[in-house]
Amino acid sequence: MNIQQAKEYIKQTVRLYLTKGEFGEYIIPVERQRPVFLLGAPGVGKTAIMEQIASQLNLALVSYSMTHHTRQSAIGLPFIKHTEYEGFEYDVTEYTMSEIIASIYDTMKETGIKEGILFLDEINCVSETLAPSMLQFLQYKIFGRHKVPEGWVIVTAGNPPEFNKAVREFDVAVLDRLKVLNVEAEYGVWKEYALERGIHPAIVSFLDMKREYFYLIENTVNGRLYVTARGWEDLSDILKLYENSGISVDDTLIDQYIRNDSVVKEFAAYYELYNKYKRDYRIEEILKGGATEEISARAKAAAFDERLSLLSMLMDRVISDIRRNLNDADYMVKLNPVLKQIKNNSFGIENGNADQSDKVLSNMLSVIDTFRKELYSLKKASAVSREDERIRMLCIRFIETSYKEALSEKEPFDIIKTKYNAELNKVRQKTHEVKEELHNLFEFAGRAFEGGNELLILVTEMTVNPYTSRFIARYGCDACLKYKDELMLDERNISMKEEIKELLEL
């Protein structure tokens, strides 16, 4: 199965394992909860999906790599305990709590989240001294003398032996206590993630044409050559930083992430060509509706790879702007009821009264403290997405700056209201600009790619991408709907799960 299928299967398994009966007991006893074992090549996204699952299910996540654990660190250190039975005294060997089990208790204590996922990576690389204890752990969820707390589901992962020399092949006794999922790299699934994650468009368009380079493991006389999904994602992040810093990109940089000389040379050549297209076609002008006839004619006459690169650049810019705009709108939506709460909790006193001003300021400090504690708990539990974290940080910054500006005001809530409405107007203005960008993208594509597969690619990507589909559902896009009808893509429609949220002024 691919990584997306594995993710949905694990989510389903976790939900079922955490299902409770009539008296609050877990229906499937702990000893019958077989841990999931994700078996797949390195870099396919096994760790990434665990973070997504924990965030989506509102569970805590504790992750450990088993490669560095010895018997002592995983099971605990021995100590002598003096005890007595019916007058007979004797000493016995006990064990301190396992570092792994202790981490779960620490997480529950600091976050208040009582259920979660214990993710043990490289489980088939455990040390020789620890291996005999794995049977007991997998069956009864016990390390040493200490059990994994109830409500914590165990998911494990590892690489097949051909990818890792440290791998110990499991025997039947171990495998019979696991739910084994064999995961394979699949570009189509990764591309959906790449568009959502904002992977550099040069990488996405390159892999669209060279799918065989998405994941590649080769044994040669010069050693093992490899290209992984993790490598492409890490390369994407560093490329963006280099570009923002004005630093030139060369083969040496690419080779640090893509360990295959042929792929490095081909991507380096394509990246240089990609940047040339970016300069020549003047992306900014196209999205502002100022594409000249010369640019449209050049795109129309260009080879397929050049047209695909151009389309990728345009889509990346629009998707990036849409994603940011939706994120900012969600920030406004989240902030609105919080500020109304500050207002409602403060105005039992006459407006302009010093006590009323103090109450507003006190409530603002309380909200800041609550936001920070919630965010800390979510991050500690690995149960917050990057976007949700950004929204929460924006809320904290807004209230903090408003608090500082309102300290000397007689009616501090007026500062909050004015500041909020100003932010809201900025979001609305940006929404209008992004909507124009989207319209201009389709108008240009209709002229430059008329009758070509590029238009089909554009409509499909805009329909499937979670950000653009949500934006179009909320604000509409006549050009997209027109081309979708012309291309008969109604059967590709995905359900718009996001409800349209209205932004209300205070």
ABEGO torsion letter per residue (X at the ends): XBAAAAAAAAAAAAAAAABBBAAGBBABBAAABBBBBBBBBBGAGAAAAAAAAAAAAGBBBBBBBAAABBAAAAAEBBBBBBBBBGGBBBBBBBBBBBAAAAAAAAAAAAAGBABBBBBBBGAAABBAAAAAAAAAAAAAGBBEABBBBBGBBBBBBBBBAAABAABBBBBAAAAAABBBBBBBBBAAAAAAAAAAAGBBAAAAAAAAABAAAABBBBBBAAEBBBBBAAAAAAAAAAAAAAAAAGBBBBAAAAAAABBBAAAAAAAAAAAAAAAAAAAAAGAAAAAAGABBAAAAAAAAABBAAAAAAAAAAAAAAAAAAAAAAAAAAAAAAAAAAAAAAAAAAAAABBBGBAAAAAAAAAAAAAAAAAAAAAAAAAAAAGABBAAAAAAAAAAAAAAAAAAAAAAABABAAAAAAAAAAAAAAAAAAAAAAAAAAAAAAAAAAAAAABGBAAAAAAAAAAAABAAAAAAAAAAEBAAAAAAAAAAGAAAABBBBABBBBBBBBX
